[in-house]
């Protein structure tokens, strides 16, 4: 028995140190690692796609009058990055930070408020700067409606030649 333990000790000493000095030195993160999520409230349009696809339901959206409160419960997050994949404005993205250990659970809760208002006539929600408006201002810079761009794309649709309207009732020959 002593001989077997001695062999094992020799093998361990030959190998040297096999562990990482993790708490004292940060470990390297592999490329495309999905870590803790971060968000930018200025990019968010409040569509709620992130909350719909989140498997552990760690993203909660609440309507508070003209505001929408989006709460991220990072203690429940499984770092699947589905919210990142579905966000049209890329307001959420995974980082390479993976440490979520804390003594205070409120450190793992983040909130952002987005101003959302509703139309006085129809009641539908709207936002002042829409993602579609951003696209139009960047894409059609300096071109008016009906003018063809250099790619052959018309901002307001191609010019339409209207045909003469046909009568709705047939005239019978006498």
C-alpha positions in Angstrom: 0.0 0.0 0.0 2.8 2.4 0.8 4.4 1.6 -2.6 1.2 2.6 -4.4 0.9 5.9 -2.5 4.5 6.7 -3.2 4.0 6.1 -6.9 1.0 8.4 -6.9 3.0 11.1 -5.1 5.9 10.8 -7.6 3.4 11.2 -10.5 1.9 14.3 -8.9 5.2 15.9 -8.3 6.4 15.3 -11.9 3.3 17.0 -13.3 3.9 20.2 -11.4 1.1 22.7 -10.8 -2.0 21.9 -12.8 -4.4 24.4 -11.3 -4.9 28.0 -12.3 -4.2 30.8 -9.8 -7.8 31.9 -10.4 -8.8 34.2 -7.5 -5.5 36.0 -7.6 -5.3 36.3 -11.4 -8.2 36.5 -13.8 -8.6 33.5 -16.1 -8.7 33.9 -19.8 -12.1 33.8 -21.4 -12.5 31.9 -24.7 -13.6 33.8 -27.8 -17.4 34.0 -28.3 -18.0 33.4 -24.6 -21.5 34.4 -23.4 -21.2 36.0 -20.0 -23.2 38.4 -18.0 -25.5 40.6 -20.1 -25.3 44.4 -20.3 -27.8 46.8 -21.8 -28.0 50.3 -23.1 -31.3 52.2 -22.3 -30.7 54.7 -25.1 -30.9 52.0 -27.8 -33.8 50.1 -26.3 -37.2 50.7 -28.1 -39.2 48.7 -25.6 -40.5 46.0 -27.9 -40.3 43.3 -25.2 -38.8 40.7 -27.5 -36.1 40.0 -24.9 -38.6 39.2 -22.2 -40.6 36.9 -24.5 -37.7 34.6 -25.4 -35.9 34.5 -22.0 -36.2 30.9 -20.7 -35.7 31.6 -17.0 -37.9 34.7 -17.2 -35.2 37.0 -15.8 -36.3 40.0 -17.8 -39.5 41.5 -16.6 -41.3 44.5 -18.3 -43.8 46.6 -16.4 -45.9 49.5 -17.6 -45.9 52.4 -15.3 -48.1 55.1 -17.0 -45.9 56.7 -19.7 -42.9 54.7 -18.6 -41.9 51.1 -19.2 -39.7 49.6 -16.5 -37.4 46.8 -17.7 -35.9 44.8 -14.8 -33.1 42.3 -15.3 -32.8 39.6 -12.6 -29.2 38.5 -13.3 -29.2 36.0 -10.5 -31.6 33.9 -12.6 -29.8 34.4 -15.9 -28.4 31.3 -17.6 -26.4 33.3 -20.1 -28.0 31.8 -23.1 -27.9 35.1 -25.1 -31.3 34.7 -26.6 -32.2 38.2 -25.6 -29.1 39.4 -27.6 -30.1 37.4 -30.7 -33.7 38.7 -30.7 -33.0 42.4 -29.9 -33.5 44.5 -33.1 -31.5 47.4 -31.9 -28.7 45.3 -30.1 -29.5 47.1 -26.9 -28.5 43.9 -25.0 -25.2 42.1 -25.4 -23.2 39.4 -23.6 -19.9 40.4 -22.0 -17.0 38.3 -21.0 -17.7 38.8 -17.3 -18.8 35.6 -15.7 -18.4 36.2 -12.0 -21.7 36.8 -10.4 -20.8 36.0 -6.8 -21.8 38.8 -4.4 -22.8 39.3 -0.8 -25.7 41.5 -1.6 -28.4 40.0 -3.9 -29.5 43.5 -5.1 -26.2 43.8 -7.0 -27.6 41.3 -9.5 -30.7 43.3 -10.2 -30.7 46.1 -12.8 -33.5 48.3 -14.0 -34.0 50.7 -16.9 -36.8 53.1 -17.5 -38.0 53.9 -21.1 -40.4 56.6 -21.9 -43.3 55.2 -23.8 -46.4 57.2 -24.5 -49.7 56.4 -26.1 -51.7 58.1 -28.8 -54.7 60.1 -27.4 -56.9 58.9 -30.2 -56.2 55.2 -30.7 -54.3 54.3 -27.5 -51.4 52.6 -29.2 -48.0 53.0 -27.7 -45.3 54.9 -29.5 -41.8 56.3 -29.0 -40.3 59.5 -30.2 -37.3 58.0 -32.0 -38.3 54.8 -33.7 -35.9 52.3 -35.2 -37.6 52.7 -38.6 -37.1 56.5 -38.5 -33.4 55.9 -37.9 -33.2 53.7 -40.9 -34.9 56.2 -43.2 -32.7 59.1 -42.2 -29.5 57.1 -42.7 -30.6 55.3 -45.9 -32.2 58.1 -47.9 -30.0 61.0 -46.9 -30.3 63.8 -49.4 -32.8 62.1 -51.7 -36.4 63.1 -52.1 -39.4 60.8 -52.5 -39.7 59.3 -56.0 -36.0 59.9 -56.8 -34.1 56.8 -57.7 -31.0 56.1 -55.6 -27.8 54.8 -57.0 -28.9 51.3 -56.2 -32.2 51.6 -58.0 -34.2 51.7 -54.9 -37.0 54.2 -54.5 -37.6 55.6 -51.0 -41.3 56.1 -51.4 -41.8 53.2 -53.9 -41.3 53.4 -57.7 -43.2 56.0 -59.7 -46.6 54.5 -60.6 -48.3 55.2 -63.9 -52.0 55.1 -63.2 -54.2 53.3 -65.7 -57.6 54.8 -66.7 -60.2 53.4 -64.3 -62.7 50.9 -65.8 -66.4 51.4 -65.0 -67.7 49.1 -62.3 -70.9 48.4 -64.1 -70.9 46.9 -67.6 -72.8 48.8 -70.2 -75.0 46.5 -72.2 -75.0 47.0 -76.0 -78.4 48.1 -77.2 
